Amino acid sequence: MESLHQKRYWVFDLDGTLTCPVHDFEHIRRELGLLPGADILATLAQLAEPQRSQRYAQLDDLERYYAHRAAPATGLLPLFEWLHGRNCSFGILTRNTREFALLSLQAIGVASYFDPAFVIGRDEAEPKPDPGGLQHLLGAWGIEPGCALMVGDFRYDLEAGRNAGMMTVHVDSRDGRDWPELTDLRVRDLGELHALLCRTVPPAEPLPA
């Protein structure tokens, strides 16, 4: 497997990873009539019609609200400028819809780095921790899992990366959110990840005298 600084294919979770955490998931669960801590997508998928469609429509309204209020995570822009300068390719794997993911990417100023075809939402693949979305991206890029990595702030992101055979990076500064068995590298924020990349890049070859 390539080391961190050699990776040219980067897949990111969106909310709480590229954006500041703004989603109040317990509020969303209350609005949808779900139990505290319930897996939102898994629970909605088990509902009978027409209740399922009604709840998904409510979820869309809530996600649209948060997408327009997305703010960039600490260190986001310098990291993307650095990776782009090294000809890296970018993908998104989110449990949101592609539509709202693109709205969020626009709001945080990095939409230009992403081909929309590489923004995978819940309508394009089974939700994380299923690895299908990552496998789709690997196939689209024509690469092996060891050439890419998955970056996220929650265990579903890390499980998806593990299930796809990819390196995983956990971005989180909060206590009590440690999954070392799923994590190859943990950083507090994207700024720390950027600094680490800068430190681990081999020095340039000296110019001929």
N, C-alpha and C positions, 0 to 999 in steps of 0.2 A: 504494500500500500504506500502511495506517495505520502510524504510528510506535509504538514499544514501549508507551508509556504509554496509547495509545488502544485497545490490544487488549483485547477482552472475552472471548475464547475461548482458553483455555490448555490445551494437551495436553502431558502429561508422560510421559516414561519413568518407570519405578518404581525398580528396583534400581540403586543408585549415584547416582540423581538425587534422589529424594525420601527415600531411605534411605541410611544410611551403607553403604559397600561392605563387605558381609560374605560374599558368595558367593565361594567358592573354585572358580573354574571349572575349573582344572586337576584339582582333586580330583574334581569332577563327571565330567570326561572320563575320568579313570582308573576311576572306579566303573562307568562305562558301557562301558568297553573301547574308548574312542576315542583317536585320535592327539592329541598336544599341539597346541593351537591350532585344532583342527577346529571348524567351525561345528556346534554340537550338534544343532540342529533339522534342518538340511539333511542331516546325516549320518544321523540316525535315520530321516528320511523315505525314504532310499534303501535301507533294510534290508528284507529279505523277512520275511514272517510265518512263524512266530510270534515271531521275534526282535524285530521292530519293536515289537510290543505289549508284550513283556517289558521292553524298554529304556525305553519311555515310562512304564511303571508304576514302574520304578526312578527315573526322572527326577521323577515326581510325588512320590515319597517324599522325595527330596532337596530339592525345592522346598518341600514342606511344612515340612521341618526349618528351612530358612532363613526362611520366611515368619513363623514364630512368634518368630524371633529378630531381626526387623527393628527398627532403631532410627532415629529421625528424623534426617535430614541437618541440618547446620548452617543455621540461619536458616529452617527449614521453617515453623514455626507463625506467626511474624510475617509472613512473605510471604503465607501463605494468609489470615490475618486481614485484611491490607491489600487483597488482591485481592477477597475476599468483600465487603468494605466498599464496593467499587466495582462490585458486581453482576456480577462475572465468572463465567463458566461454566467447568467443569473436566472434562477427560477424561484417561484413561490409555490409552496404547498400549504394551503389554508383550509380550515373547516368552514370558512365563509364562502360566498359565491364569488365567481370570477369578477362579476360586475362590481361588487362592493370592494373587492381587493384592488381593482384598478383605480377606483375612486380614492381609496386610502393611499395608494402609491403616488397618485397625483397630489394629494394633500400634503404629503411629507417630502415631495420634491425629488423623487427618484424614479418616476414612471418612465423616463426616457431610457433608463438602463434595462428595461424589461421588454422582451417580445411578448405580447399578450398570449401567444400560443404556449408559452412556458409559465403562465400563471394558472395553476391548477387548483380549482375550488371543489366544493362538494358535489357539483354537478358533472365534473369531468372525471372524478375518481372516487372510490370509497373513502370515507373520512379517515384521517389518522386515528389510531396507529397502523391502519392497513398500509402496506408499502406500495400499493398499486400506483399511486400518483408519482412516487419517486421512480418506480420502474418505468413508467411512461416517459418521464424526462430522460432517464438514462438511455432508453431506446431512441428517443428523438435526437439526442446528441450523439448517439452511436458510440457510447463509452461504457467501460466496465465500472462497477460500483466503487472500486478503489480510487477512481479518478475524481470522485465528487465527495461532498460532505453536506450534512444537514445541520442547520443552525436553528435552534429554537429555545423557548423559555419554559416548556412544559414537558412532562414525561411522554405525552403522545408524540411529540416531535422526535424525541430521542428514540422511542420504541419504533417509530416508522423508519428512522435511519438505520437502526440496528437490523430490523427485519429486511431491509433492502441491501444490507451488507456494506453500508457507507460509514465513513467517519462521522462522529457526532460532536457538536459543540453546544454546550448548555450556557445560555446567556441569562444570568439572574443574580441579583445581589441580595435576595431575600433569604432569611433563615428558614430552615425546615422544608426546603425544596431541593433536596439532594437525591440524585439517582445515580450514584457512582457506577453501578453495574451497567448502566446504559450510556455512560458519558466518557468520551475520550479526552475532552478538554472542557473545563469550566472557567468562564470569565464573568466579571461583574457586569460589564456592559460592552458595547461595540467599540468604544474608545480603547478599552483594555485589549480587545482582540486586535484592533489596528496596530497598537503599540507592539504587541507580541509579534505580529507579522513583520513589522519593520525590523525588529531585533533578530528574527530568525532568517531573514533573506541573506543568502551568501553575499559577501562583498563582491563588488564588480572587479573583473579582471583589470589589472593595471594596463594603461595604454602603452604601446611600444615606445621606446625611447627614440 
